[in-house]
Amino acid sequence: MLNSKILIVEDEIIVAKDLKQLLENLSYNIVGITANGRDALKITGETNPDLILMDIMLKGELDGIETAQTIRNLYNIPFIYLTGSHDNTIMERAEKTKPVGYITKPFDDISIQNSIKMAFTNEKTSEE
């Protein structure tokens, strides 16, 4: 869905800026970039994004999984996890939060583009 609002929650600023540029080039509206869970919750409440790209390993009190679960409970906004981890325990925790996607780093533009497209397609189908 072009012009959809996306929030980027990523603590590696270079990765976040690259994602922002890529998504804007694809006609998505980036409502914010943040590196921690607390700010992600605040921005989500203020901007009501259509999708969130959520890094699992965030700095601060809340990791990405805790943040995503809280967002799911409060706002029911879909999210795609971004991670450099291949740890099974983390994957099992992440699965329980029902993400619409899971992308491992390093990722390429096509994998991001396709994952977002699939997320919007799956969410639209589930609403019908």
N, C-alpha and C positions, 0 to 999 in steps of 0.2 A: 504494500500500500504506500504509494508515493505520498510525500508530504506528511507522513506519520511522524509523531513525536517520539524521540528516543532519548533516553537518559543513559549516559556512559558512566559506569562506576568502575574505575580502574586506577590503581595506585602507581602505575608506571606512566609518568606524564608523556613520554614520547609515544608510547602505545596509544594512550588516550587521544592525543592530538592527531595521530595517523588515522585512527578510527573516525574521529570527527570529520576530518577532511574527506575520507572515503565516503562516508555516509552523506555528507552534504553534496558531494558530487553525484550521488545517486538520488538526489532530491528528497532526502529525509531531513526533518527539522530536529536538530539537536537542542534539547531543552536545558542541558547542563552536563557538566563533567565534574565528578567528585572522586576523591581518593579514599573516602571512609564511609562506614555504614550509617553513622548518625546524620551526616549531611545528605546521604542518599535518601533516607527516610523523610527528611525535611523537604528536599527538592521534589520528591515524588508527591508529597501532599500538596505542594504549591503548584505543580505543573501538570499533574495527571498524565504522565507519558503513556503512549500506546505499547511501548516495549522498553525493557531495560537490558542492557548488556552489563553483566555483573561478574567482576573478577572474584574468584573464590577466596583468594588469599589477600585480604585487605589488612591494612595497618589500623590499629585502634582497638576499641572495646569489642566491636562486632566484626566477625568475619563475613565474607560474602554470603555464605549459606544462611547464617542467622539473619542477616539483613534481608535476603530474598524471602525467607519464610515469613518474616514480619510484614514485608510488603504484600506478599500473597494473602496473608490473613486480613490486613487492613484495607487493601485496595484491589485485590485480585487482578493485578497487572502481570502479564506474562514476562518472563525473563529468560535470557540465554546466558549460561555460564561461560566465562572465559577462564582458562587455567593453564598453567604450566606444569601442574602436578599430575602424576599418573598413579597416585596412591589409591589403592582399593578402598581403604577406610573412608577417605574423603569422597570418593565417587559414590559410595553407599549412602553417606550423609546427604550428598547433593541430590541423589535420585529421589529421596523421600520428600523433597520440596517441590517435585513435579515441574522441573524446568521445561521449556519448549525446545531447548537445544543445549548443546554442550560442545564447546569448541576448544581444542587444545592449542596452546602456543608452541611454537610460532605458527601463526595462521596466515593465510593469504587472502587477498581481496575477494576472490571467488567464493571461498568457504564462508566468509562473513556475509557476502551478498546472498548466497543460497540459503544459509541458515535463517537469515532475517525473512526472506521470502517465504520459506517453509513455515516459520513461526506465525506469520500473519495469515497464511493459508489455513493452517491448523486451527488457529484461534477463531477465524471466521466460520469454519466448518463446525466447530464445537458450539458456536452460538446459535446455529440454525436448528 
